[in-house]
Amino acid sequence: MSHGELTVVVEFDDVVVAIEELPTNDVNMMLIGSVGPPGPPGSAGQWVSLTQAEYDALLVIDPEVLYVIVE
């Protein structure tokens, strides 16, 4: 999808929409959030990179972990 094929409508003054083309895989990223100063930093979270099959095989899903599915 090219930027010319995407229509974005922002109806609030305090919302920022940013679309960035990533250098690999022709993927676009859309970031949406309120405008304002950043909050205090949180604790560093744990994340795990695994395939969909590996994720499906997990017996326990830890709610404190971000699971990143990679192909």
CORBEL-V155769 format. One record per pair of residues at least 24 apart in sequence whose ideal C-beta (glycine too) atoms are under 6 Angstrom apart, sorted by the first residue. I is the first residue (numbers start at 1). J is the second residue. If there is no record, write none. Layout:
[[I J] [I J]]
//
This chain:
none
//
